[in-house]
Amino acid sequence: MLTAKDIMTTTPITLSPETDIRSAAKTLLEHRINGAPVVDAKGTLLGVLCQSDLIAQQKTLAVPSFLTILDGFIPLRSLDDLDREAEKISATTVGQAMTKKPRSVGPDTTVEEIATLMVEKKLYTLPVVEGGRLIGVVGKEDVLRTLLAGQNNG
């Protein structure tokens, strides 16, 4: 049974939280990747920056609706969510725009588990972490290659 360590990219393109947004976008486009892990100097995974995080900067901030009860205002959406959305829209660095605490997998996670996670959570870049440190990345193309390889053998 194939696992993450069998299909992962072992030398992934990474970003630091201090990288400016423009440079990060250029890196993703030049390398034709959907996203990149964000790591500190020790290789600890801090987040993931995806093209969708960068595209979010182009959207308009949705003002929350409020419910008025007894002269009080109750937001129909979390103000924390609004703050996070505003931070992403105005981000100038990767650390501000990235998805923090991203989903990751271990080296022994099966390809089937990876595929399920990608489909159910709409993830296309999964960091592979061991002992808190990034050791690789599995992208949707890595999973697709296993499908093609399986068809060639059968």
C-alpha positions in Angstrom: 0.0 0.0 0.0 1.4 3.4 -1.0 1.9 6.0 1.6 2.8 9.7 1.7 6.5 9.0 1.9 6.3 7.0 -1.3 4.7 9.8 -3.4 5.7 13.1 -1.7 8.1 15.7 -3.0 11.0 15.5 -0.6 12.4 18.9 -1.4 9.3 21.1 -1.6 9.3 24.8 -2.4 8.7 26.6 1.0 8.1 30.1 2.0 9.0 32.0 5.2 6.4 34.1 7.1 8.4 37.2 6.3 8.2 36.8 2.5 6.2 39.6 0.8 3.0 38.7 -1.0 4.2 39.7 -4.4 7.3 37.4 -4.2 5.2 34.5 -2.9 2.7 34.9 -5.8 5.6 34.9 -8.2 7.1 31.8 -6.7 3.8 29.9 -6.9 3.3 30.9 -10.5 6.9 30.2 -11.6 6.9 26.8 -10.1 3.3 26.1 -11.2 2.2 25.0 -7.8 -1.1 25.6 -6.0 0.5 26.2 -2.6 3.6 26.0 -0.5 4.3 25.2 3.1 5.4 28.1 5.3 8.2 27.2 7.7 10.4 28.8 10.2 14.3 28.6 10.1 14.1 25.2 11.9 11.8 23.7 9.4 8.8 23.8 11.7 5.5 24.0 9.7 3.7 27.3 10.5 1.1 27.3 7.8 0.4 26.9 4.1 0.0 29.7 1.5 -2.3 28.7 -1.4 -3.3 30.6 -4.5 -6.7 30.9 -3.0 -5.2 32.8 0.0 -3.7 35.3 -2.5 -6.9 35.5 -4.5 -8.7 36.4 -1.3 -6.9 39.7 -1.3 -8.9 40.8 -4.4 -12.3 40.3 -2.8 -14.4 42.8 -1.0 -14.9 42.6 2.7 -18.4 41.4 3.5 -20.0 43.5 6.2 -21.7 41.2 8.7 -25.4 41.3 9.1 -26.8 42.0 12.6 -29.9 40.9 14.3 -31.5 43.6 16.5 -33.1 42.4 19.7 -34.1 44.7 22.5 -31.9 47.5 21.2 -28.9 45.2 21.1 -27.0 44.1 18.1 -26.1 40.4 17.6 -23.8 39.7 14.7 -25.0 36.8 12.5 -21.4 35.9 11.7 -18.4 35.6 14.0 -16.4 38.9 14.4 -13.3 36.8 14.6 -14.0 35.5 11.1 -14.4 39.1 10.0 -11.1 40.1 11.6 -9.3 37.1 9.9 -10.9 38.0 6.5 -9.8 41.6 6.9 -6.3 40.5 7.8 -6.1 38.3 4.7 -7.3 41.1 2.4 -4.8 43.6 3.7 -1.9 41.1 4.1 1.6 42.3 2.9 3.5 39.2 4.1 3.0 35.4 3.8 2.6 35.2 7.6 -0.5 37.4 7.4 -2.1 35.7 4.4 -1.3 32.0 5.1 -3.7 29.5 6.5 -2.4 28.9 10.0 -2.5 25.4 11.6 -3.0 23.7 8.3 -4.0 20.1 7.8 -1.0 17.9 7.4 -0.2 14.2 7.1 2.4 11.9 8.4 4.9 9.9 6.3 2.9 6.7 6.8 -0.5 8.1 5.8 -2.0 6.0 3.0 -2.7 7.5 -0.4 -6.4 6.6 0.1 -6.5 8.6 3.3 -4.7 11.5 1.5 -7.1 11.4 -1.4 -10.1 11.4 1.0 -8.8 14.3 2.9 -8.1 16.3 -0.3 -11.6 15.7 -1.6 -13.5 16.2 1.6 -11.6 19.3 2.8 -10.9 20.7 -0.7 -7.1 20.6 -0.1 -4.6 20.5 -2.9 -1.3 20.8 -1.0 -0.7 18.6 2.1 2.4 19.1 4.1 4.0 15.9 5.3 5.3 16.3 8.9 7.3 14.2 11.1 8.3 15.2 14.6 6.9 18.7 14.0 9.2 19.3 11.0 8.3 19.4 7.4 9.7 16.5 5.5 7.8 16.8 2.2 4.6 17.8 0.4 1.9 15.8 -1.3 0.0 17.6 -4.0 -3.0 16.6 -6.0 -0.7 15.8 -9.0 1.2 13.3 -6.8 -2.0 11.4 -6.1 -3.0 11.5 -9.7 0.3 10.0 -10.8 -0.4 7.0 -8.5 -3.7 6.5 -10.3 -1.9 6.5 -13.7 0.9 4.2 -12.5 -1.8 1.8 -11.1 -3.5 1.7 -14.5 -0.2 1.0 -16.3 0.4 -2.0 -14.1 -3.0 -3.5 -14.4 
